[in-house]
Amino acid sequence: MVITQSLNRSDPWPARLATATAFKLLAPSFTENELDPFFEFLCDEVLCDIVSEVRQAILSAGAAVIDLHGSTRLASLITMFEEHLGAPVRAGESNDHVKEGLVILIGRISRHLEPRDPRIPAVIDRLVKAIETPSEQVQMAVSDCLAPLIKFVQPNVALLVDRLFDTLVNAPKYAARRGAAYGLAGVIKGTGILGMNRFNVIRRLRAATEDKKRYESRQGAMFAFETLSSTLGRLFEPYVTHILPFLLTCFGDTIGDVREATQDAARVIMGNMSGYGVKLMLPSLLSGLEEKQWRTKKGSIELLGMMAYCSPTQLSLSLPIVIPRLTGVLTDSHAQVRTSASKSLKQFGKVISNPEIESLVPVLLKALVDPAKTSNALNSLLKTSFMHYIDRSSLALVCTSIRLTAHFSLCATGDSHHNARFTRARS
């Protein structure tokens, strides 16, 4: 039966948010007998809330209660969470939220286990099974929970890595391969960066990228590069130069899914690069533009385009170098190279945050591509009234456009002295 008065009523989610916050503040006052009913209430009613702020607040409250009192009801709470996690559920976004919350709670309460507790391997096994859930939020939660538990099962880590690698390259389902990549990143984070060498991670991923028979292996390797970079951050940077040839190769893969995974991996890697890392990569990528093999050239262009996702500081430093070199291959004899260069230039336009310059991006990029349109770009800039802060990325694009516009204008006037100077500056 539908209650007429409730049809136009707004969702009172702020009240639920306030309740969740109250639970967190009351965490020190919980008694042992109140723990089981509280977490049954969370699992059955709250973790599937449609409002993300409420879900996050109730998970924060649950974590606070577990941190303070979880050791008193350790066995019963682990059993409760595992039963709810293992129960058959219908596919849907709300059920994904429940699984994500349960994974986080299991990982949180597992921190109360003793290092030699026999339940730790079972908890890890449960988490690894949950990582195949076709939900990226759940997979990321599992990765975060695995890291602090790995130190308790050091003798068995090698077997776990082998298991994850097998799933990564051989599993027929996309979600399983994607989940294995997150699991592998969590394990490496738990073992420390030395785990990269200990388990021959780069060598094994290289073998996967060289598997010409099954695209799943190549796609799985790209998943791993992406999750390792996002999980380890700057710690993964020293390995980027080693995986650069694999990225360049997979940018030109014949399978679209592999190319898409490569683009995602490159976007995340570039977003985590420091200034030193960018300087280290640039010479290799720029030299790739001079290659005779069009596939190598195309891969270098696409990876240069992904530099649009670098931090604003790194982008402002690399933009004046990258854009002129990309414009230089817009007239390449191979159609796919020209298309990639044009697409990469447009990538830089997507990261502009200044509203005035954002509206000028098409004009500026056309001027970079076609010297005959440089006057239009300059006129558009002169007529623009800037009302917003000009960020580094936006300023770098404008300065590069002005510099190249001046270069093209001087070329047209035949000023050999200035032509030589601007040619040196451009190169």
C-alpha positions as CSV (number, residue, x, y, z in Angstrom):
1,M,0.0,0.0,0.0
2,V,1.3,3.4,-0.9
3,I,0.9,6.2,1.6
4,T,-0.2,9.3,-0.2
5,Q,1.6,11.7,2.1
6,S,4.9,10.0,1.4
7,L,4.8,10.4,-2.4
8,N,6.4,13.8,-2.6
9,R,8.4,13.6,0.6
10,S,12.2,14.1,0.3
11,D,14.5,11.4,1.6
12,P,15.4,12.2,5.3
13,W,18.9,10.9,4.9
14,P,20.4,13.7,7.1
15,A,18.7,12.1,10.1
16,R,20.3,8.7,9.2
17,L,23.7,10.5,8.8
18,A,23.3,12.1,12.3
19,T,22.4,8.7,13.8
20,A,25.5,7.1,12.3
21,T,27.6,10.0,13.7
22,A,26.0,9.5,17.1
23,F,27.0,5.8,17.0
24,K,30.6,6.7,16.3
25,L,30.7,9.1,19.2
26,L,29.0,6.5,21.5
27,A,31.6,3.9,20.5
28,P,33.5,4.1,23.9
29,S,30.2,3.4,25.7
30,F,29.4,0.1,23.9
31,T,29.2,-3.0,26.1
32,E,30.1,-6.5,25.1
33,N,26.5,-7.6,24.9
34,E,25.6,-4.7,22.5
35,L,28.1,-5.6,19.9
36,D,26.3,-8.5,18.1
37,P,22.9,-6.7,17.8
38,F,24.6,-3.5,16.6
39,F,26.5,-5.3,13.8
40,E,23.5,-7.4,12.9
41,F,21.7,-4.1,12.4
42,L,24.5,-2.8,10.2
43,C,24.6,-5.8,8.0
44,D,20.9,-6.1,7.6
45,E,19.7,-2.5,7.4
46,V,22.4,0.2,7.0
47,L,25.2,-1.0,4.8
48,C,22.9,-1.0,1.8
49,D,21.8,2.7,2.3
50,I,21.4,4.5,-1.0
51,V,23.3,7.6,0.2
52,S,27.0,7.2,0.1
53,E,27.6,9.7,3.0
54,V,25.4,7.5,5.3
55,R,27.3,4.4,4.3
56,Q,30.6,6.0,4.9
57,A,29.5,7.3,8.3
58,I,28.1,4.0,9.5
59,L,31.3,2.2,8.3
60,S,33.3,4.7,10.2
61,A,31.2,4.1,13.3
62,G,31.6,0.3,12.9
63,A,35.3,0.6,12.5
64,A,35.5,2.8,15.7
65,V,33.5,0.2,17.7
66,I,35.6,-2.7,16.4
67,D,38.9,-0.9,17.2
68,L,37.7,-0.3,20.8
69,H,35.8,-3.5,21.6
70,G,36.3,-6.0,18.7
71,S,38.7,-8.2,20.7
72,T,36.0,-9.0,23.2
73,R,33.7,-10.6,20.6
74,L,36.3,-11.6,18.0
75,A,35.0,-15.1,17.2
76,S,31.3,-14.3,17.0
77,L,31.8,-11.1,14.9
78,I,34.1,-12.9,12.4
79,T,31.6,-15.7,12.0
80,M,28.8,-13.1,11.6
81,F,30.6,-11.2,8.9
82,E,31.6,-14.3,7.0
83,E,28.1,-15.7,7.1
84,H,26.7,-12.5,5.6
85,L,29.5,-12.3,3.0
86,G,29.0,-15.9,2.0
87,A,25.2,-15.7,1.8
88,P,23.7,-15.8,-1.8
89,V,22.6,-12.4,-2.8
90,R,21.0,-10.9,-5.9
91,A,23.1,-8.8,-8.2
92,G,22.6,-5.1,-7.7
93,E,24.3,-1.9,-6.6
94,S,22.9,-2.2,-3.0
95,N,24.3,-5.7,-2.6
96,D,27.7,-4.5,-3.8
97,H,27.6,-1.8,-1.0
98,V,26.9,-4.5,1.5
99,K,29.7,-6.7,0.3
100,E,32.1,-3.7,0.3
101,G,31.1,-2.9,3.9
102,L,31.5,-6.5,5.1
103,V,34.9,-6.8,3.5
104,I,36.0,-3.6,5.3
105,L,34.7,-4.8,8.6
106,I,36.4,-8.2,8.2
107,G,39.7,-6.6,7.5
108,R,39.2,-4.2,10.4
109,I,38.5,-6.9,13.0
110,S,41.2,-9.2,11.7
111,R,43.7,-6.7,13.1
112,H,42.8,-8.0,16.5
113,L,44.0,-11.5,15.7
114,E,47.3,-12.7,17.0
115,P,50.1,-13.1,14.4
116,R,49.9,-16.9,14.8
117,D,46.1,-17.2,14.9
118,P,45.0,-20.0,12.7
119,R,42.0,-18.0,11.5
120,I,44.1,-15.5,9.6
121,P,44.7,-17.8,6.5
122,A,40.9,-18.4,6.4
123,V,40.2,-14.7,6.6
124,I,42.6,-14.0,3.7
125,D,41.1,-16.9,1.7
126,R,37.7,-15.3,2.2
127,L,38.9,-11.9,1.1
128,V,40.6,-13.4,-2.0
129,K,37.3,-15.1,-2.9
130,A,35.4,-11.8,-2.4
131,I,37.8,-10.0,-4.7
132,E,36.2,-11.7,-7.7
133,T,33.0,-9.7,-7.0
134,P,32.2,-7.7,-10.2
135,S,32.4,-4.4,-8.3
136,E,35.5,-2.2,-8.3
137,Q,34.6,-0.7,-4.9
138,V,34.6,-4.2,-3.3
139,Q,37.9,-5.1,-5.0
140,M,39.6,-1.9,-3.8
141,A,38.3,-2.6,-0.3
142,V,39.7,-6.1,-0.4
143,S,43.1,-4.8,-1.6
144,D,43.2,-2.3,1.3
145,C,42.3,-5.1,3.8
146,L,44.9,-7.6,2.5
147,A,47.9,-5.3,2.9
148,P,48.0,-5.3,6.8
149,L,47.3,-9.1,7.0
150,I,50.1,-10.2,4.7
151,K,52.8,-9.8,7.3
152,F,51.1,-12.5,9.4
153,V,51.3,-15.2,6.7
154,Q,54.8,-14.6,5.2
155,P,55.6,-18.3,4.5
156,N,52.4,-18.6,2.4
157,V,52.7,-15.4,0.5
158,A,54.5,-16.9,-2.5
159,L,51.6,-19.4,-3.0
160,L,49.1,-16.5,-2.7
161,V,51.0,-14.5,-5.4
162,D,51.1,-17.5,-7.7
163,R,47.3,-18.0,-7.2
164,L,46.7,-14.3,-8.0
165,F,49.0,-14.4,-11.1
166,D,47.2,-17.5,-12.4
167,T,43.8,-15.7,-12.1
168,L,45.2,-12.5,-13.5
169,V,46.3,-14.1,-16.8
170,N,44.1,-17.1,-17.2
171,A,40.7,-16.4,-15.7
172,P,38.0,-16.2,-18.4
173,K,36.0,-13.6,-16.6
174,Y,36.9,-9.9,-16.7
175,A,35.9,-9.3,-13.1
176,A,38.2,-12.1,-11.9
177,R,41.2,-10.8,-13.7
178,R,40.5,-7.2,-12.6
179,G,40.1,-8.4,-9.0
180,A,43.3,-10.4,-9.1
181,A,45.2,-7.2,-10.1
182,Y,43.8,-5.5,-7.1
183,G,44.7,-8.4,-4.9
184,L,48.3,-8.5,-6.2
185,A,48.7,-4.8,-5.5
186,G,47.4,-5.3,-2.0
187,V,49.8,-8.2,-1.4
188,I,52.8,-6.2,-2.7
189,K,51.9,-3.3,-0.5
190,G,51.8,-5.7,2.5
191,T,55.2,-7.2,1.7
192,G,56.8,-3.9,0.9
193,I,58.4,-2.8,-2.3
194,L,61.0,-5.5,-2.0
195,G,58.2,-7.9,-2.9
196,M,58.4,-6.7,-6.5
197,N,61.8,-8.4,-6.8
198,R,61.1,-11.2,-4.4
199,F,58.2,-12.5,-6.6
200,N,59.6,-11.5,-10.0
201,V,56.6,-9.3,-10.6
202,I,57.9,-7.3,-13.6
203,R,59.4,-10.4,-15.3
204,R,56.1,-12.3,-15.0
205,L,54.1,-9.4,-16.2
206,R,56.5,-9.0,-19.2
207,A,55.8,-12.6,-20.1
208,A,52.1,-11.9,-19.9
209,T,52.4,-8.9,-22.3
210,E,54.3,-11.1,-24.8
211,D,51.6,-13.8,-24.9
212,K,50.3,-13.5,-28.4
213,K,47.8,-16.3,-28.2
214,R,45.5,-15.0,-25.4
215,Y,44.5,-11.4,-25.1
216,E,43.5,-12.0,-21.5
217,S,47.1,-12.3,-20.5
218,R,48.0,-8.9,-22.0
219,Q,44.9,-7.2,-20.6
220,G,45.6,-8.7,-17.2
221,A,49.2,-7.3,-17.2
222,M,47.8,-3.8,-18.0
223,F,45.4,-4.2,-15.1
224,A,48.3,-5.1,-12.8
225,F,50.4,-2.1,-13.9
226,E,47.4,0.2,-13.2
227,T,46.6,-1.2,-9.7
228,L,50.3,-1.4,-8.7
229,S,50.7,2.3,-9.6
230,S,47.5,3.4,-7.8
231,T,48.3,1.4,-4.7
232,L,52.0,1.9,-4.4
233,G,52.0,5.5,-5.7
234,R,55.5,7.0,-6.0
235,L,57.1,3.7,-4.8
236,F,56.2,2.2,-8.2
237,E,57.9,5.0,-10.1
238,P,61.3,3.3,-10.5
239,Y,59.7,0.5,-12.4
240,V,57.9,2.7,-14.9
241,T,61.0,2.9,-17.2
242,H,61.1,-0.9,-17.2
243,I,57.5,-1.3,-18.2
244,L,57.5,1.5,-20.8
245,P,58.3,-0.8,-23.8
246,F,55.3,-3.0,-22.7
247,L,53.0,0.0,-22.6
248,L,54.2,1.2,-26.0
249,T,53.6,-2.3,-27.5
250,C,50.1,-2.7,-26.0
251,F,49.0,0.7,-27.2
252,G,49.0,-0.7,-30.7
253,D,47.5,-4.1,-29.7
254,T,45.0,-5.6,-32.2
255,I,42.4,-6.2,-29.5
256,G,40.5,-3.1,-28.4
257,D,40.1,-4.3,-24.8
258,V,43.9,-4.5,-24.4
259,R,44.3,-1.0,-25.9
260,E,41.6,0.4,-23.5
261,A,43.3,-1.3,-20.5
262,T,46.7,0.2,-21.6
263,Q,45.2,3.7,-21.8
264,D,43.7,3.3,-18.3
265,A,47.1,2.1,-16.9
266,A,49.0,4.9,-18.6
267,R,46.5,7.5,-17.2
268,V,47.0,6.3,-13.6
269,I,50.8,5.9,-14.0
270,M,51.2,9.5,-15.4
271,G,49.0,10.9,-12.6
272,N,51.4,9.5,-10.0
273,M,54.6,10.5,-11.6
274,S,57.0,13.0,-10.0
275,G,58.9,15.7,-11.8
276,Y,62.0,13.5,-11.8
277,G,60.0,10.5,-13.2
278,V,58.6,12.7,-16.0
279,K,62.1,13.9,-17.0
280,L,63.3,10.3,-17.0
281,M,60.6,9.2,-19.3
282,L,60.5,12.1,-21.8
283,P,63.7,11.3,-23.7
284,S,62.5,7.7,-24.5
285,L,59.0,8.9,-25.5
286,L,60.3,11.7,-27.7
287,S,62.9,9.5,-29.4
288,G,60.0,7.1,-30.2
289,L,58.5,9.9,-32.4
290,E,61.6,9.4,-34.7
291,E,61.0,5.7,-35.1
292,K,60.4,4.4,-38.6
293,Q,57.9,1.7,-37.3
294,W,54.6,3.5,-37.2
295,R,53.2,1.3,-34.4
296,T,56.1,2.4,-32.1
297,K,55.6,6.0,-33.1
298,K,51.8,5.7,-32.4
299,G,52.4,4.2,-29.0
300,S,54.8,7.0,-28.0
301,I,52.3,9.6,-29.2
302,E,49.5,8.1,-27.1
303,L,51.7,7.8,-24.0
304,L,52.7,11.4,-24.5
305,G,49.0,12.3,-24.7
306,M,48.5,10.6,-21.3
307,M,50.9,13.1,-19.8
308,A,47.8,15.4,-19.8
309,Y,46.9,13.5,-16.6
310,C,50.1,14.4,-14.8
311,S,49.8,16.7,-11.8
312,P,49.5,20.4,-12.7
313,T,53.1,21.1,-11.7
314,Q,54.5,18.3,-13.9
315,L,52.1,19.2,-16.7
316,S,53.2,22.9,-16.7
317,L,56.8,21.8,-17.1
318,S,56.3,19.2,-19.8
319,L,53.6,20.9,-21.9
320,P,56.0,23.3,-23.7
321,I,58.1,20.4,-24.7
322,V,55.5,17.9,-25.6
323,I,53.0,19.9,-27.6
324,P,55.5,21.2,-30.2
325,R,56.8,17.7,-30.8
326,L,53.2,16.4,-31.2
327,T,52.4,19.1,-33.7
328,G,55.4,17.9,-35.6
329,V,53.9,14.5,-36.3
330,L,50.5,15.9,-37.4
331,T,51.7,15.7,-41.0
332,D,53.1,12.2,-40.7
333,S,52.6,10.0,-43.8
334,H,50.7,7.3,-41.8
335,A,47.1,8.1,-41.2
336,Q,46.9,6.3,-37.8
337,V,49.9,8.3,-36.6
338,R,48.3,11.6,-37.6
339,T,45.0,10.5,-35.9
340,S,46.8,9.6,-32.7
341,A,48.7,12.9,-32.6
342,S,45.5,14.9,-33.0
343,K,43.8,12.8,-30.3
344,S,46.7,13.3,-27.9
345,L,46.6,17.1,-28.4
346,K,42.9,17.1,-27.6
347,Q,43.7,15.2,-24.3
348,F,45.6,18.2,-23.1
349,G,42.6,20.4,-23.8
350,K,40.4,18.2,-21.5
351,V,42.5,19.0,-18.4
352,I,42.2,22.8,-18.7
353,S,40.3,24.1,-15.7
354,N,40.2,27.9,-16.4
355,P,36.7,28.5,-17.9
356,E,37.9,31.2,-20.3
357,I,40.8,29.2,-21.7
358,E,38.7,26.1,-21.8
359,S,36.4,27.8,-24.3
360,L,39.4,28.7,-26.4
361,V,40.9,25.2,-26.4
362,P,39.5,24.3,-29.9
363,V,40.9,27.5,-31.4
364,L,44.3,27.1,-29.8
365,L,44.6,23.5,-30.9
366,K,43.6,24.4,-34.4
367,A,46.3,27.1,-34.4
368,L,48.9,24.5,-33.3
369,V,47.8,22.2,-36.1
370,D,47.4,24.7,-38.9
371,P,49.7,27.8,-39.0
372,A,47.2,29.6,-41.2
373,K,44.9,29.8,-38.2
374,T,47.3,31.4,-35.8
375,S,45.9,34.9,-36.2
376,N,42.5,33.7,-35.2
377,A,44.0,32.2,-32.0
378,L,45.7,35.5,-31.2
379,N,42.6,37.6,-31.9
380,S,40.6,35.3,-29.7
381,L,43.0,35.7,-26.8
382,L,43.1,39.5,-27.2
383,K,39.3,39.7,-27.1
384,T,39.0,37.4,-24.0
385,S,38.3,39.0,-20.6
386,F,39.7,36.8,-17.9
387,M,37.6,36.6,-14.7
388,H,39.0,33.4,-13.2
389,Y,42.3,32.2,-11.8
390,I,44.6,30.9,-14.5
391,D,46.1,27.6,-13.4
392,R,49.5,26.3,-14.5
393,S,48.1,23.9,-17.1
394,S,46.0,26.6,-18.8
395,L,48.8,29.1,-18.8
396,A,51.2,26.5,-20.2
397,L,48.8,25.8,-23.1
398,V,48.4,29.6,-23.8
399,C,52.2,30.3,-23.6
400,T,53.0,27.4,-25.9
401,S,50.4,28.6,-28.4
402,I,51.7,32.2,-28.4
403,R,55.3,31.0,-28.8
404,L,54.4,28.8,-31.8
405,T,52.2,31.5,-33.2
406,A,55.1,33.9,-33.1
407,H,57.4,31.3,-34.7
408,F,54.9,30.7,-37.6
409,S,54.5,34.4,-38.1
410,L,58.2,35.0,-38.3
411,C,58.6,32.1,-40.7
412,A,56.0,33.8,-42.9
413,T,58.0,37.1,-42.9
414,G,61.3,35.3,-43.8
415,D,63.3,36.6,-40.8
416,S,66.0,34.0,-40.9
417,H,67.7,35.1,-37.6
418,H,64.4,34.8,-35.6
419,N,63.5,31.6,-37.5
420,A,66.6,29.9,-36.4
421,R,66.2,31.0,-32.8
422,F,62.5,29.8,-32.6
423,T,63.4,26.6,-34.3
424,R,66.0,25.9,-31.6
425,A,63.5,26.9,-29.0
426,R,60.9,24.6,-30.4
427,S,63.2,21.6,-30.6
